[in-house]
């Protein structure tokens, strides 16, 4: 069964209201989306919302976006190739954070 915290993430609330969250809250929500991507129908759209502002996010959120997007790709590869390529490019080519870059290269 899907945990209640994942149900809260997959509710009908507009994702745009989540843009004002603290970085730790964003990272937690992103972790849930990546962890339960196979059960959250709009997981790709939820991650894409944050990937669009990737450069403006904290390193904690960036690392979690990278990990969650790779998890999504591994769980649902059809239709997520461009999304994972986009986040890998952001992590490896556009980031000054060595931890983020290294993790991107490992993936």
C-alpha positions as a Markdown table, in Angstrom:
| # | Residue | x | y | z |
|---|---|---|---|---|
| 1 | Unk | 0.0 | 0.0 | 0.0 |
| 2 | Unk | 1.0 | 3.6 | -0.6 |
| 3 | Unk | 1.9 | 5.5 | 2.6 |
| 4 | Unk | -0.3 | 8.4 | 3.6 |
| 5 | Unk | 2.5 | 10.9 | 3.0 |
| 6 | Unk | 2.7 | 9.9 | -0.6 |
| 7 | Unk | -1.1 | 10.3 | -0.9 |
| 8 | Unk | -0.7 | 13.8 | 0.3 |
| 9 | Unk | 1.8 | 14.5 | -2.4 |
| 10 | Unk | -0.4 | 13.1 | -5.1 |
| 11 | Unk | -3.5 | 15.1 | -4.1 |
| 12 | Unk | -5.3 | 17.5 | -6.4 |
| 13 | Unk | -3.7 | 20.6 | -5.0 |
| 14 | Unk | -2.0 | 22.8 | -7.7 |
| 15 | Unk | 1.7 | 22.2 | -7.8 |
| 16 | Unk | 2.4 | 25.9 | -8.1 |
| 17 | Unk | 1.6 | 26.5 | -4.4 |
| 18 | Unk | 4.6 | 24.4 | -3.6 |
| 19 | Unk | 7.1 | 26.9 | -5.0 |
| 20 | Unk | 7.1 | 28.8 | -1.7 |
| 21 | Unk | 8.1 | 25.8 | 0.4 |
| 22 | Unk | 11.4 | 25.8 | 2.4 |
| 23 | Unk | 14.2 | 23.8 | 0.7 |
| 24 | Unk | 14.0 | 20.9 | 3.2 |
| 25 | Unk | 10.2 | 20.6 | 2.5 |
| 26 | Unk | 10.8 | 20.7 | -1.2 |
| 27 | Unk | 13.5 | 18.0 | -1.0 |
| 28 | Unk | 11.2 | 15.8 | 1.2 |
| 29 | Unk | 8.3 | 16.1 | -1.3 |
| 30 | Unk | 10.7 | 15.4 | -4.2 |
| 31 | Unk | 12.0 | 12.3 | -2.4 |
| 32 | Unk | 8.5 | 11.0 | -1.9 |
| 33 | Unk | 7.7 | 11.5 | -5.6 |
| 34 | Unk | 10.9 | 9.7 | -6.6 |
| 35 | Unk | 10.4 | 6.9 | -4.1 |
| 36 | Unk | 6.8 | 6.2 | -5.2 |
| 37 | Unk | 7.0 | 7.3 | -8.8 |
| 38 | Unk | 5.3 | 4.2 | -10.0 |
| 39 | Unk | 2.3 | 5.0 | -7.9 |
| 40 | Unk | 2.0 | 8.7 | -8.5 |
| 41 | Unk | 0.5 | 9.3 | -11.9 |
| 42 | Unk | 1.8 | 12.8 | -12.4 |
| 43 | Unk | 5.3 | 12.2 | -10.9 |
| 44 | Unk | 7.1 | 13.4 | -14.1 |
| 45 | Unk | 5.1 | 16.6 | -14.2 |
| 46 | Unk | 5.7 | 17.3 | -10.5 |
| 47 | Unk | 9.5 | 16.8 | -10.9 |
| 48 | Unk | 9.5 | 18.8 | -14.1 |
| 49 | Unk | 8.0 | 21.8 | -12.3 |
| 50 | Unk | 11.0 | 21.9 | -10.0 |
| 51 | Unk | 13.5 | 21.0 | -12.7 |
| 52 | Unk | 12.4 | 24.2 | -14.6 |
| 53 | Unk | 13.9 | 26.2 | -11.8 |
| 54 | Unk | 16.8 | 23.9 | -11.1 |
| 55 | Unk | 19.5 | 26.6 | -11.1 |
| 56 | Unk | 17.6 | 28.6 | -8.5 |
| 57 | Unk | 17.1 | 25.8 | -6.1 |
| 58 | Unk | 19.3 | 25.0 | -3.1 |
| 59 | Unk | 21.9 | 22.2 | -3.4 |
| 60 | Unk | 19.7 | 20.0 | -1.2 |
| 61 | Unk | 16.8 | 20.3 | -3.6 |
| 62 | Unk | 19.1 | 19.9 | -6.7 |
| 63 | Unk | 20.6 | 16.7 | -5.3 |
| 64 | Unk | 17.1 | 15.3 | -4.5 |
| 65 | Unk | 15.8 | 16.3 | -7.9 |
| 66 | Unk | 18.7 | 14.4 | -9.6 |
| 67 | Unk | 18.1 | 11.3 | -7.5 |
| 68 | Unk | 14.3 | 11.4 | -7.8 |
| 69 | Unk | 14.4 | 11.9 | -11.6 |
| 70 | Unk | 16.8 | 9.0 | -12.0 |
| 71 | Unk | 14.5 | 6.8 | -9.9 |
| 72 | Unk | 11.5 | 7.9 | -12.0 |
| 73 | Unk | 13.4 | 6.9 | -15.1 |
| 74 | Unk | 14.3 | 3.5 | -13.7 |
| 75 | Unk | 10.8 | 2.8 | -12.7 |
| 76 | Unk | 9.0 | 4.3 | -15.8 |
| 77 | Unk | 11.5 | 4.7 | -18.6 |
| 78 | Unk | 9.0 | 5.3 | -21.3 |
| 79 | Unk | 8.4 | 9.0 | -21.7 |
| 80 | Unk | 11.0 | 10.1 | -19.1 |
| 81 | Unk | 14.2 | 9.9 | -21.2 |
| 82 | Unk | 14.2 | 13.6 | -22.0 |
| 83 | Unk | 13.5 | 14.6 | -18.4 |
| 84 | Unk | 16.4 | 12.5 | -17.1 |
| 85 | Unk | 18.7 | 13.8 | -19.8 |
| 86 | Unk | 17.7 | 17.4 | -18.9 |
| 87 | Unk | 18.5 | 17.0 | -15.2 |
| 88 | Unk | 21.7 | 15.1 | -15.9 |
| 89 | Unk | 22.8 | 17.9 | -18.2 |
| 90 | Unk | 22.0 | 20.5 | -15.6 |
| 91 | Unk | 23.9 | 18.6 | -12.9 |
| 92 | Unk | 27.0 | 17.8 | -14.9 |
| 93 | Unk | 27.4 | 20.8 | -17.2 |
| 94 | Unk | 25.7 | 23.7 | -15.5 |
| 95 | Unk | 26.5 | 23.2 | -11.8 |
| 96 | Unk | 29.5 | 24.4 | -9.8 |
| 97 | Unk | 28.6 | 22.0 | -7.0 |
| 98 | Unk | 31.2 | 19.2 | -7.1 |
| 99 | Unk | 28.9 | 16.8 | -5.1 |
| 100 | Unk | 26.0 | 17.3 | -7.6 |
| 101 | Unk | 28.4 | 17.1 | -10.6 |
| 102 | Unk | 29.9 | 13.9 | -9.3 |
| 103 | Unk | 26.6 | 12.2 | -8.6 |
| 104 | Unk | 25.4 | 13.2 | -12.1 |
| 105 | Unk | 28.4 | 11.6 | -13.6 |
| 106 | Unk | 27.9 | 8.4 | -11.6 |
| 107 | Unk | 24.3 | 8.2 | -12.8 |
